[in-house]
Amino acid sequence: MNRKLRTKLPSAEEHVTTHRLPDIKQKRYYDHGSNQLKPLETTDTVRVRGDGVWSEKAQVLARVYIAPNSYLVELERGKRLRRKRRHLLKTQERFVPVHDDDDDREKEVCVDHPSGGATASTNQSAVTPEAAQSSHSTDQSQPVSTMSDVRTTRSGRIIKLPSRYVHD
């Protein structure tokens, strides 16, 4: 009846060939609710999807032809990213690049490197722990951390222990 017989007798061609029609039907039904995203132009303002939200504003610099639907965008803070079209949302907002003086702030911070050496501060306005201690000497409610309270992780993160955990 509907059972395929295991015989050495020749059978009709329609029973031998596989049907591709179900795959085509499945694709049609799967793609039914989807739509094609329109290509972006250079200098279009977009929002970049990150952590489930359209958080940062960016400007399209160019289309990258290495990968399909891939674009090179520049964020307002100056960072350049390559993102697929599905992670970019075209907006009517104005793109205003923000040029902070973060470079000056980075020079003031003294960070221990994993190699063992510490970078010296190039800016003379950097605050040393002794200066911080003398400036806060009038306020006794907030204890000042010393260098023994500070620990640096392998990744460079500086951890300051609370004063209640410091044993003198």
C-alpha positions in Angstrom: 0.0 0.0 0.0 2.2 3.0 1.2 5.1 0.9 2.1 8.3 1.0 0.0 9.1 -2.5 -1.2 12.6 -3.8 -1.0 12.8 -5.6 -4.2 15.2 -5.8 -7.1 12.5 -5.3 -9.6 12.6 -1.9 -11.5 10.2 0.7 -10.3 8.6 3.8 -11.8 10.7 7.0 -12.0 8.2 9.0 -9.9 8.9 6.8 -6.9 12.7 7.1 -7.2 13.2 10.8 -7.5 13.1 13.0 -4.4 10.6 15.8 -4.2 12.0 19.3 -3.6 8.6 20.9 -3.5 8.3 20.8 0.3 11.6 22.7 0.7 10.4 25.4 -1.6 7.0 25.6 0.2 8.8 25.7 3.5 11.0 28.6 2.4 8.0 30.5 1.1 6.1 30.2 4.4 9.2 30.9 6.5 10.0 34.1 4.5 6.4 35.3 4.4 6.7 37.7 7.4 10.1 39.0 6.6 11.0 42.0 4.5 14.2 43.2 2.7 16.1 46.0 4.4 16.8 48.9 2.2 20.5 49.6 1.5 22.1 52.6 3.4 23.8 55.5 1.7 27.0 57.1 2.9 26.5 59.9 5.4 23.2 58.3 6.6 22.7 58.6 10.4 21.9 55.3 12.0 21.5 53.8 15.5 23.7 50.8 16.3 22.1 47.9 18.1 24.1 46.8 21.2 22.9 44.8 24.2 19.4 44.6 22.8 18.8 48.3 22.5 19.5 50.9 19.7 21.9 52.8 21.9 24.6 54.7 20.0 24.2 57.1 17.1 26.6 56.6 14.2 27.2 57.7 10.6 27.6 55.4 7.7 31.1 55.8 6.1 31.1 53.1 3.4 29.7 49.8 2.4 32.0 46.9 2.9 31.8 44.5 -0.1 33.7 41.7 1.6 30.6 40.6 3.5 27.1 41.0 2.2 25.0 43.8 3.8 28.1 45.0 5.8 28.7 48.6 6.5 31.6 50.7 8.1 30.1 53.2 10.6 31.7 55.8 12.8 30.2 56.4 16.3 29.8 59.9 17.7 32.7 59.3 20.1 35.0 58.6 17.1 35.2 54.8 17.2 34.8 53.0 13.8 32.8 49.7 13.6 31.8 47.2 10.9 28.2 46.1 11.3 25.7 44.1 9.3 22.6 45.9 8.0 20.3 44.2 10.4 22.2 45.8 13.4 21.8 49.3 11.9 18.6 51.4 12.2 18.3 54.4 9.9 17.1 57.6 11.7 16.4 61.2 10.8 18.6 62.5 13.7 21.6 64.7 13.1 25.0 63.2 13.5 27.2 65.4 15.7 30.7 63.9 16.4 31.7 64.4 20.0 35.4 65.2 20.4 36.1 65.0 24.1 39.4 65.8 25.7 39.7 62.2 26.9 43.3 62.1 25.8 44.2 64.7 28.4 42.4 62.8 31.1 44.1 59.5 30.1 47.5 61.2 30.5 46.7 62.2 34.1 45.8 58.7 35.3 48.7 56.6 36.5 48.1 52.9 35.6 50.2 49.9 36.5 50.9 47.8 33.4 51.0 44.0 33.5 54.6 44.1 32.5 55.5 45.4 35.9 56.3 49.0 35.1 54.1 51.9 35.9 53.6 54.8 33.5 54.4 58.2 34.9 52.0 61.0 34.6 53.0 63.4 31.8 50.7 66.2 33.0 51.8 68.3 36.0 48.3 68.8 37.2 47.9 65.1 38.2 47.0 64.6 41.8 49.3 62.4 43.9 48.1 60.4 46.9 50.0 62.7 49.3 48.3 65.8 47.8 44.9 64.1 48.0 45.5 63.2 51.6 46.5 66.8 52.5 43.5 68.3 50.6 41.1 66.0 52.4 42.7 66.3 55.9 39.9 68.6 57.1 37.1 66.1 56.3 37.6 63.3 58.8 34.4 61.4 57.7 35.9 60.1 54.5 39.2 58.2 55.0 41.8 58.5 52.2 43.1 55.3 50.6 46.8 54.8 50.5 48.8 52.9 47.9 48.7 49.7 50.0 44.8 49.7 49.6 45.1 49.8 45.8 45.3 46.6 43.8 45.5 46.3 40.0 44.1 43.2 38.2 45.7 41.6 35.2 43.3 43.5 32.9 44.4 46.8 34.4 41.4 47.5 36.5 42.2 49.3 39.7 40.5 48.0 42.9 40.5 50.1 46.0 39.6 48.3 49.2 37.1 50.0 51.5 38.6 51.4 54.7 36.8 48.9 56.9 38.8 46.0 55.3 42.2 47.7 55.7 44.1 46.5 58.7 46.7 49.0 60.1 
